[in-house]
């Protein structure tokens, strides 16, 4: 009888251990996407990632038909401006928090004709912005970041392998950095 | 002494089951809200802020960057239609239709998410380069040696994973199994 009580207590404790470790794992992970890209990318600038090959990959399960560029952001110094030229086939921008959660994604269909342009800032920076200048919000796309650091992934599709150099070239001319002075 | 043994046993058992369950859940990537269509499985919530803790832990461990929900959806297959693991030494035929999407890509990976070396240097197909029949159906043969038509080299690896990614597609969290979306079938042919 006593052993059953011990066993129940053990199972209960085991459940707690399970839940706590699952919740703590993302914060403790040292091989997550952000950590893997930290050494290969520059902060608040666009870095074009090498195409995955059988010999080397920066991240697992990358789509080889796509060119990928990363802007590793830190909004502590102020807002960022993002300009991504559109390619022939398909272009998308995905925003990730430091923990790897997607908080915003946009593709070329939802954007203008020749480029995707947006301002990227924290909620506090946006509030400050509205205080000291007249914002014409209608023609301006503003994305709010829930965390100060994270990743922006720019992806562009090469429908055929021969188009990859052109697509990589276009993506390489994307810009991510502090907005130019007015 | 009985008390001490009891406490020690309880702690050891708790640690073993708790950590074991976490390892199982994270390495197999179980999550809530998965969409399963035949051998294909997708986790549409992993591309949004409504991602569950299990999927988040699994992604943190694997190091993947998931597709955003507004971008596309990725389906993964590790077995064929009847549940046999995908073996690179066999011939596997992928055929049928894909759900509505602006583009799709099919990619072959090894079990760790890396590309498989092959003489052709081909690791997948995009919707633009796949040769189709007049009714829109297509057939891609995954085999170690060259085949006529759409041939995806398997490199002869013991086990591989297929990823079918639909870009700018309406398939998502609300998709019902088999009713709203038809994914291509996977059929195993000749095996050495």
Interface residues (C-beta under 8 A of the other chain):
Chain A: X2 X6 X7 X9 X10 X11 X12 X13 X14 X15 X16 X17 X18 X20 X21 X22 X23 X25 X26 X29 X31 X32 X33 X35 X36 X52 X53 X54 X55 X57 X59 X60 X61 X62 X63 X64 X65 X66 X89 X90 X92 X94 X95 X96 X99 X100 X101 X102 X103 X104 X105 X106 X107 X109 X110 X151 X153 X155 X157 X158 X159 X160
Chain B: X2 X6 X9 X10 X11 X13 X14 X15 X16 X17 X18 X19 X21 X22 X25 X26 X46 X47 X48 X49 X51 X53 X54 X56 X57 X59 X60 X61 X62 X63 X64 X65 X66 X67 X68 X69 X70 X71 X72 X74 X102 X103 X105 X107 X109 X112 X113 X114 X115 X116 X117 X123 X124 X126 X127 X128 X129 X163 X165 X167 X168
